[in-house]
Amino acid sequence: MSKDTVHTADIAAPSRASALPADAGDAGYSKDLKHRHVNMIAIGGAIGTGLFLGAGGRLHDAGPALALAYLVCGVFAFFVVRALGELVLYRPSSGSFVSYAREFLGEKGAYVAGWMYFLNWSTTGIADITAIALYTHYWSMFTSIPQWVLALIALAVVLAVNLISVKIFGEMEFWFAIVKVATLVAFMCVGIFLLATQHDVGGQTPGLSVITDHGGVFPHGLMPVVLVMQGVIFAYAALELVGVAAGETAEPEKVVPRAVNSIMWRVGLFYVGSVVLLAVLLPGSVYSADESPFVTVLSKIGVSGAGDVMNLVVLTAAMSSLNSGLYSTGRILRSMAMAGSAPRFTARMNRSQVPYGGILLTCAVCVLGVGLNFLMPDQAFEIVLNVASLGIISTWVIIMICHLVFVRRAKAGLLARPSFRLPGSPATEIVTIAFLLAVLGLVWNDPEVGRKTLLLVPVVAAALVGGWFAIRRRVADAAGRELADLTK
């Protein structure tokens, strides 16, 4: 519902309005997520296959400068989550940034935010089930099973977990995050030991000489570092899950600031720290996109079974991402459905207070991904990754625009900002938006991936415009019904 409608309703019936949730899509949820769940959801969102697997190919392309790329993108990712955290404390909502877009940008803003986020996670879900199938084929006992069958099994398992209850989702994410953190900590301990003892690693003596003797920090120049930025931003996707999860926790004002503030040091430690370690242990040319960089290092020092262990961890990370995608899109679509901008069935909840309609819609798109795995198993991952990157960047840009409007209204005395704030506003939002758009524009220099991604922009824009004209009357009717309920 638009800001003007809310204002009118408040004047007409303040007592009634205060008794209802600010977003109709927030009604009916349980508050079963605990502090440890939200905290680990934040960690899980910051650590995924982008690090465990993707860092290998990026190290090969960009060299040690990849650590700078992770650091720079990590700072802007933190700004986005910090802005979202402030909005959450202003008004917790399971609709998260879609609900805030509705309040600060109107129904069109909420419509674009919601469907771009759905585009992000539904295509990421396809990438995840594709990755799960590829990782499972690593073990010989599964090589005879078609890739599409493994993808379908993975989707069915995660769907079942999501439909049971939010508490089960929280527990699953908690343990997924524990596995990822424990693996990184163990590797970093091994890496630091190798560095401290100058232990031979694949014929190389660890240290800064590994960097200086192989082209320095920018062995291939600056452009490869710019081109990997899109993939680095994809690696940070899911950080915004903290905002969605806040709607199902009993004490968001205590839980959210801790989870958000911890993201920055985790990014510095796990992403930047790990990449720096990898860079001083082996030259970037040794790493490849086909193998986890951690497996590359461990295999060079003769650790047996390293590939099996890391493959299991990467498999866990992909399952975690798929799990998170189904969870978040279910809540976002329900918020949209209550406003008329998503199919009505996506507003439905089961007895466990899980919005199963939206989850099933996301699964339906993922089933198309199973078909893609059947038709083009070698290209499925690359195709959906391009589409997902558009959704991620647009979602983050919308969050920052919402925060800009929020701060402007706070300065006008229309609302109060919480004490937990994004520093440097409005400059921080403007610089972050400019950075994200620049990354999207600069990938045109990559003819293989970047240009294909940018060529999708007019296609997606046309689909959004057509969709809006198809549902705008339903959105207006939903706003009218909500206004009538508020003024009864």
BAMINU-39545 format. One record per residue (C-alpha): residue number from 1; residue in three letters; z, y, x. Coordinates in steps of 0.5 Angstrom, whole numbers, plus 500, padded with zeros to 3 digits. Example, Ala and Ser with C-alpha at 12.3 -4.5 7.8 and 13.67 -1.06 7.14 Angstrom:
<recs>
[1 Ala [516 491 525]]
[2 Ser [514 498 527]]
</recs>
This chain:
<recs>
[1 Met [500 500 500]]
[2 Ser [498 507 503]]
[3 Lys [503 512 505]]
[4 Asp [502 517 499]]
[5 Thr [503 511 494]]
[6 Val [510 510 497]]
[7 His [512 517 497]]
[8 Thr [510 517 490]]
[9 Ala [514 511 488]]
[10 Asp [520 514 492]]
[11 Ile [520 520 488]]
[12 Ala [519 516 481]]
[13 Ala [524 511 482]]
[14 Pro [528 511 489]]
[15 Ser [534 506 487]]
[16 Arg [529 501 485]]
[17 Ala [524 502 491]]
[18 Ser [530 501 496]]
[19 Ala [532 495 492]]
[20 Leu [525 492 494]]
[21 Pro [522 490 501]]
[22 Ala [518 496 504]]
[23 Asp [512 490 505]]
[24 Ala [511 486 499]]
[25 Gly [509 480 504]]
[26 Asp [516 480 507]]
[27 Ala [520 477 501]]
[28 Gly [522 470 501]]
[29 Tyr [522 468 508]]
[30 Ser [528 465 511]]
[31 Lys [532 468 517]]
[32 Asp [533 462 521]]
[33 Leu [530 464 528]]
[34 Lys [536 465 533]]
[35 His [536 469 539]]
[36 Arg [534 464 544]]
[37 His [528 462 539]]
[38 Val [526 469 539]]
[39 Asn [527 470 547]]
[40 Met [523 464 549]]
[41 Ile [518 466 544]]
[42 Ala [517 472 548]]
[43 Ile [517 468 555]]
[44 Gly [512 463 552]]
[45 Gly [508 469 550]]
[46 Ala [508 471 557]]
[47 Ile [506 465 560]]
[48 Gly [500 460 558]]
[49 Thr [494 457 560]]
[50 Gly [492 464 563]]
[51 Leu [496 463 569]]
[52 Phe [497 455 569]]
[53 Leu [489 454 569]]
[54 Gly [486 461 569]]
[55 Ala [489 464 575]]
[56 Gly [485 459 580]]
[57 Gly [478 461 578]]
[58 Arg [480 468 578]]
[59 Leu [483 468 585]]
[60 His [476 465 587]]
[61 Asp [473 471 584]]
[62 Ala [477 477 586]]
[63 Gly [482 474 591]]
[64 Pro [489 476 593]]
[65 Ala [487 483 589]]
[66 Leu [488 478 582]]
[67 Ala [496 480 583]]
[68 Leu [494 487 582]]
[69 Ala [490 486 576]]
[70 Tyr [496 482 573]]
[71 Leu [501 487 575]]
[72 Val [496 493 572]]
[73 Cys [495 489 566]]
[74 Gly [502 487 565]]
[75 Val [505 494 565]]
[76 Phe [500 496 559]]
[77 Ala [502 489 556]]
[78 Phe [509 492 556]]
[79 Phe [507 498 553]]
[80 Val [504 495 547]]
[81 Val [510 490 546]]
[82 Arg [515 496 547]]
[83 Ala [511 500 542]]
[84 Leu [511 494 537]]
[85 Gly [519 493 539]]
[86 Glu [520 500 536]]
[87 Leu [516 499 530]]
[88 Val [520 493 529]]
[89 Leu [527 496 529]]
[90 Tyr [524 502 525]]
[91 Arg [523 497 520]]
[92 Pro [523 489 521]]
[93 Ser [517 486 518]]
[94 Ser [513 479 518]]
[95 Gly [507 482 517]]
[96 Ser [508 486 523]]
[97 Phe [503 491 526]]
[98 Val [499 489 519]]
[99 Ser [505 492 515]]
[100 Tyr [505 498 520]]
[101 Ala [498 499 520]]
[102 Arg [498 499 512]]
[103 Glu [504 505 512]]
[104 Phe [501 509 518]]
[105 Leu [493 508 517]]
[106 Gly [492 506 510]]
[107 Glu [489 500 507]]
[108 Lys [483 500 511]]
[109 Gly [487 500 517]]
[110 Ala [491 494 515]]
[111 Tyr [485 491 513]]
[112 Val [482 491 520]]
[113 Ala [488 490 524]]
[114 Gly [489 483 520]]
[115 Trp [482 481 520]]
[116 Met [481 482 528]]
[117 Tyr [488 479 529]]
[118 Phe [486 473 525]]
[119 Leu [479 473 529]]
[120 Asn [483 473 535]]
[121 Trp [488 467 533]]
[122 Ser [483 463 530]]
[123 Thr [478 463 535]]
[124 Thr [484 462 540]]
[125 Gly [486 456 536]]
[126 Ile [479 453 537]]
[127 Ala [480 455 545]]
[128 Asp [486 451 545]]
[129 Ile [484 445 541]]
[130 Thr [478 445 546]]
[131 Ala [483 445 552]]
[132 Ile [488 440 549]]
[133 Ala [482 435 549]]
[134 Leu [479 437 556]]
[135 Tyr [486 436 559]]
[136 Thr [487 430 555]]
[137 His [481 427 558]]
[138 Tyr [484 428 565]]
[139 Trp [487 421 564]]
[140 Ser [483 415 564]]
[141 Met [486 412 558]]
[142 Phe [483 417 554]]
[143 Thr [476 418 557]]
[144 Ser [473 414 552]]
[145 Ile [475 418 546]]
[146 Pro [471 423 544]]
[147 Gln [473 430 545]]
[148 Trp [472 432 538]]
[149 Val [477 427 536]]
[150 Leu [482 429 541]]
[151 Ala [481 436 538]]
[152 Leu [482 434 531]]
[153 Ile [489 430 533]]
[154 Ala [492 436 536]]
[155 Leu [490 440 531]]
[156 Ala [494 435 526]]
[157 Val [500 435 530]]
[158 Val [501 442 531]]
[159 Leu [499 443 523]]
[160 Ala [505 438 521]]
[161 Val [510 442 525]]
[162 Asn [508 449 523]]
[163 Leu [509 447 515]]
[164 Ile [516 443 516]]
[165 Ser [520 450 517]]
[166 Val [520 456 521]]
[167 Lys [526 453 525]]
[168 Ile [522 447 527]]
[169 Phe [517 452 530]]
[170 Gly [522 456 533]]
[171 Glu [525 449 536]]
[172 Met [518 447 539]]
[173 Glu [517 454 542]]
[174 Phe [524 454 545]]
[175 Trp [522 447 549]]
[176 Phe [515 449 550]]
[177 Ala [517 455 554]]
[178 Ile [523 451 558]]
[179 Val [518 446 560]]
[180 Lys [513 452 563]]
[181 Val [519 456 566]]
[182 Ala [522 450 569]]
[183 Thr [515 448 572]]
[184 Leu [514 455 575]]
[185 Val [521 456 578]]
[186 Ala [520 449 581]]
[187 Phe [513 451 584]]
[188 Met [516 458 587]]
[189 Cys [521 454 590]]
[190 Val [516 450 593]]
[191 Gly [512 455 595]]
[192 Ile [517 460 598]]
[193 Phe [520 454 602]]
[194 Leu [513 452 605]]
[195 Leu [512 460 607]]
[196 Ala [519 460 610]]
[197 Thr [518 454 614]]
[198 Gln [511 455 616]]
[199 His [509 448 613]]
[200 Asp [502 447 614]]
[201 Val [498 447 607]]
[202 Gly [491 444 608]]
[203 Gly [490 446 615]]
[204 Gln [492 453 614]]
[205 Thr [499 456 616]]
[206 Pro [502 460 610]]
[207 Gly [503 468 611]]
[208 Leu [499 474 611]]
[209 Ser [494 472 616]]
[210 Val [491 468 610]]
[211 Ile [489 474 607]]
[212 Thr [488 478 613]]
[213 Asp [483 473 616]]
[214 His [479 471 610]]
[215 Gly [477 478 607]]
[216 Gly [483 482 606]]
[217 Val [486 484 599]]
[218 Phe [479 485 596]]
[219 Pro [475 480 600]]
[220 His [469 481 595]]
[221 Gly [470 488 593]]
[222 Leu [473 492 587]]
[223 Met [468 490 582]]
[224 Pro [470 482 581]]
[225 Val [477 485 580]]
[226 Val [475 489 574]]
[227 Leu [471 484 571]]
[228 Val [477 479 571]]
[229 Met [481 484 567]]
[230 Gln [478 481 561]]
[231 Gly [481 474 562]]
[232 Val [488 477 565]]
[233 Ile [489 481 558]]
[234 Phe [487 474 555]]
[235 Ala [492 471 559]]
[236 Tyr [498 476 556]]
[237 Ala [495 475 549]]
[238 Ala [501 472 544]]
[239 Leu [506 478 547]]
[240 Glu [506 481 540]]
[241 Leu [509 475 537]]
[242 Val [516 478 538]]
[243 Gly [514 483 533]]
[244 Val [512 477 528]]
[245 Ala [518 473 529]]
[246 Ala [523 479 528]]
[247 Gly [522 478 521]]
[248 Glu [525 472 520]]
[249 Thr [531 473 525]]
[250 Ala [538 475 522]]
[251 Glu [539 481 527]]
[252 Pro [533 484 530]]
[253 Glu [536 490 532]]
[254 Lys [540 486 537]]
[255 Val [535 480 539]]
[256 Val [528 485 539]]
[257 Pro [530 490 545]]
[258 Arg [533 484 549]]
[259 Ala [527 480 548]]
[260 Val [522 486 549]]
[261 Asn [525 489 556]]
[262 Ser [526 482 559]]
[263 Ile [518 481 558]]
[264 Met [517 486 564]]
[265 Trp [521 483 569]]
[266 Arg [518 476 567]]
[267 Val [511 478 568]]
[268 Gly [513 481 575]]
[269 Leu [516 475 577]]
[270 Phe [512 469 574]]
[271 Tyr [505 472 574]]
[272 Val [505 477 580]]
[273 Gly [510 473 584]]
[274 Ser [506 466 583]]
[275 Val [499 469 585]]
[276 Val [502 473 591]]
[277 Leu [505 466 593]]
[278 Leu [498 462 592]]
[279 Ala [495 468 596]]
[280 Val [499 467 602]]
[281 Leu [499 459 602]]
[282 Leu [491 458 601]]
[283 Pro [485 463 602]]
[284 Gly [482 465 595]]
[285 Ser [476 461 596]]
[286 Val [479 454 596]]
[287 Tyr [481 455 589]]
[288 Ser [477 454 583]]
[289 Ala [476 454 575]]
[290 Asp [476 447 575]]
[291 Glu [483 446 577]]
[292 Ser [490 449 576]]
[293 Pro [491 453 583]]
[294 Phe [498 450 583]]
[295 Val [495 443 583]]
[296 Thr [491 445 589]]
[297 Val [497 447 593]]
[298 Leu [501 441 592]]
[299 Ser [495 436 593]]
[300 Lys [494 440 600]]
[301 Ile [501 438 602]]
[302 Gly [500 431 600]]
[303 Val [505 431 593]]
[304 Ser [503 425 589]]
[305 Gly [502 426 582]]
[306 Ala [502 433 582]]
[307 Gly [495 433 578]]
[308 Asp [499 429 573]]
[309 Val [505 433 572]]
[310 Met [501 440 572]]
[311 Asn [496 437 567]]
[312 Leu [502 435 562]]
[313 Val [504 442 563]]
[314 Val [498 446 562]]
[315 Leu [497 441 556]]
[316 Thr [504 444 553]]
[317 Ala [502 451 554]]
[318 Ala [495 450 550]]
[319 Met [500 446 545]]
[320 Ser [504 452 545]]
[321 Ser [499 457 544]]
[322 Leu [496 453 538]]
[323 Asn [503 453 535]]
[324 Ser [504 460 536]]
[325 Gly [497 462 533]]
[326 Leu [498 458 526]]
[327 Tyr [505 461 526]]
[328 Ser [503 468 526]]
[329 Thr [497 468 522]]
[330 Gly [500 465 517]]
[331 Arg [505 471 516]]
[332 Ile [500 476 517]]
[333 Leu [495 473 512]]
[334 Arg [501 473 507]]
[335 Ser [502 480 508]]
[336 Met [495 482 507]]
[337 Ala [494 477 501]]
[338 Met [500 481 498]]
[339 Ala [496 487 499]]
[340 Gly [489 484 496]]
[341 Ser [486 484 503]]
[342 Ala [486 477 504]]
[343 Pro [485 471 499]]
[344 Arg [490 470 494]]
[345 Phe [492 463 496]]
[346 Thr [494 465 503]]
[347 Ala [500 468 500]]
[348 Arg [503 462 497]]
[349 Met [509 459 500]]
[350 Asn [512 452 500]]
[351 Arg [519 450 499]]
[352 Ser [521 451 506]]
[353 Gln [519 458 506]]
[354 Val [513 457 510]]
[355 Pro [507 461 508]]
[356 Tyr [502 455 508]]
[357 Gly [496 458 505]]
[358 Gly [495 462 511]]
[359 Ile [496 457 516]]
[360 Leu [491 452 512]]
[361 Leu [486 458 513]]
[362 Thr [487 458 520]]
[363 Cys [486 451 521]]
[364 Ala [480 451 517]]
[365 Val [477 455 522]]
[366 Cys [480 451 527]]
[367 Val [476 445 524]]
[368 Leu [470 449 525]]
[369 Gly [472 449 532]]
[370 Val [472 441 532]]
[371 Gly [465 441 530]]
[372 Leu [463 446 535]]
[373 Asn [466 441 540]]
[374 Phe [462 435 537]]
[375 Leu [456 439 538]]
[376 Met [457 443 544]]
[377 Pro [463 440 548]]
[378 Asp [461 444 554]]
[379 Gln [460 451 552]]
[380 Ala [465 451 546]]
[381 Phe [471 454 550]]
[382 Glu [466 459 553]]
[383 Ile [464 461 546]]
[384 Val [470 462 543]]
[385 Leu [474 466 549]]
[386 Asn [469 471 548]]
[387 Val [470 472 541]]
[388 Ala [478 472 542]]
[389 Ser [478 477 547]]
[390 Leu [475 482 542]]
[391 Gly [481 481 537]]
[392 Ile [486 481 542]]
[393 Ile [484 488 545]]
[394 Ser [483 491 538]]
[395 Thr [490 489 536]]
[396 Trp [493 492 542]]
[397 Val [489 498 540]]
[398 Ile [491 499 533]]
[399 Ile [499 498 535]]
[400 Met [498 504 540]]
[401 Ile [495 508 534]]
[402 Cys [500 506 529]]
[403 His [505 508 534]]
[404 Leu [502 515 535]]
[405 Val [502 516 528]]
[406 Phe [509 514 527]]
[407 Val [512 519 533]]
[408 Arg [508 524 530]]
[409 Arg [511 523 523]]
[410 Ala [518 523 526]]
[411 Lys [517 529 530]]
[412 Ala [515 532 523]]
[413 Gly [522 530 520]]
[414 Leu [519 525 515]]
[415 Leu [522 519 519]]
[416 Ala [527 517 524]]
[417 Arg [526 514 531]]
[418 Pro [530 508 533]]
[419 Ser [534 509 540]]
[420 Phe [530 504 543]]
[421 Arg [523 507 544]]
[422 Leu [517 507 548]]
[423 Pro [518 512 554]]
[424 Gly [513 517 555]]
[425 Ser [510 518 548]]
[426 Pro [504 520 546]]
[427 Ala [501 520 553]]
[428 Thr [503 513 554]]
[429 Glu [499 511 548]]
[430 Ile [493 515 550]]
[431 Val [493 512 557]]
[432 Thr [494 505 554]]
[433 Ile [488 505 549]]
[434 Ala [484 509 554]]
[435 Phe [485 503 559]]
[436 Leu [484 497 554]]
[437 Leu [477 501 552]]
[438 Ala [475 502 559]]
[439 Val [476 494 560]]
[440 Leu [472 492 554]]
[441 Gly [466 497 557]]
[442 Leu [466 495 564]]
[443 Val [465 488 563]]
[444 Trp [458 490 561]]
[445 Asn [457 489 568]]
[446 Asp [458 481 568]]
[447 Pro [452 479 565]]
[448 Glu [454 472 563]]
[449 Val [460 473 559]]
[450 Gly [462 481 559]]
[451 Arg [455 483 556]]
[452 Lys [455 477 551]]
[453 Thr [462 479 548]]
[454 Leu [460 487 547]]
[455 Leu [454 484 544]]
[456 Leu [459 481 539]]
[457 Val [462 488 537]]
[458 Pro [456 490 532]]
[459 Val [456 484 529]]
[460 Val [464 484 528]]
[461 Ala [463 491 525]]
[462 Ala [458 489 520]]
[463 Ala [462 483 518]]
[464 Leu [468 488 517]]
[465 Val [465 493 513]]
[466 Gly [461 488 508]]
[467 Gly [468 485 507]]
[468 Trp [471 491 506]]
[469 Phe [466 493 500]]
[470 Ala [467 486 497]]
[471 Ile [475 487 497]]
[472 Arg [476 494 496]]
[473 Arg [477 494 488]]
[474 Arg [482 488 489]]
[475 Val [486 492 494]]
[476 Ala [486 498 489]]
[477 Asp [489 493 484]]
[478 Ala [494 491 488]]
[479 Ala [496 498 490]]
[480 Gly [497 499 483]]
[481 Arg [501 493 481]]
[482 Glu [506 495 486]]
[483 Leu [506 502 484]]
[484 Ala [508 500 477]]
[485 Asp [513 495 479]]
[486 Leu [516 500 483]]
[487 Thr [517 505 478]]
[488 Lys [519 500 472]]
</recs>
